[in-house]
Amino acid sequence: MARQHRSARWEGCVWRPRRLGGRRRAGLTFLELLLALSITTLIGAAVGAMLLSVSTGVSMQSETRCCLVSHVVASLRIGEALRTAKKVLAAGDAYIVLWVPGESTDASPRLSQLLRIEHQPTAEELRCYRSTAELTEAQDVTYDLVTTDFDAVTDALKGTDLMPGHVWADNVTDWGIRLNAEDPRDARYVGYRMTMRVDDVTEATFGGAALRN
């Protein structure tokens, strides 16, 4: 009985074994809980970082795709205007005025045949200005090809009922042209550059087209 006294005790007439190491097991359980919480936190942080990375990648892909689509649409419009133009009437760093006669064989351009493409840096838009089909004969003025300042004429008329504007592309941060001749009216080829930005994605493109013969 002397040996059992250290690991057991008497309560009334009932002998009960003494529980050894109870506090040690409680301490180990607490440490295990802390360890489990730490591991869970680390796993949660890793999963969160992975999900954030995937979300960012998907967002970037969406922005890039949107930017590319806008580039393609704008390039198609610019290319069609250049290929159907008979002559460049005026040009600058951020604009170009084209003579697009259609099937007409007129020797001089009329208002209904003028087309102005212009970049608006403040609004970050590429706009096209062209007269509507509702022009009367009196409104459809014929201009002298040699003496007329077509930049001044179209700049004064753009945005009016005679020459309303249409947005060809937005988010355009830069746009410019390059001609293959010093005098715009001698140019037979027009090259252009265009830069677009959609959120954090910036894309630049270069294109060009020859004028109709």
Protein Blocks (a to p, Z undefined) as FASTA:
>chain_A
ZZmmmmgccehjaccdddehklmmmmmmmmmmmmmmmmmmmmmmmmmmmmmmmmmmmmmm
mmmmmmmmmmmmmmmmmmmmmmmpfbdfbdcfkbccdddekjafcfbdcfklgccddddf
klopacdddddfkbcfklmccddfklpcfklmmmmmgopaklccddfbghiabdcdddfb
fblklpcbdcddddddehjaccdddddddddZZ
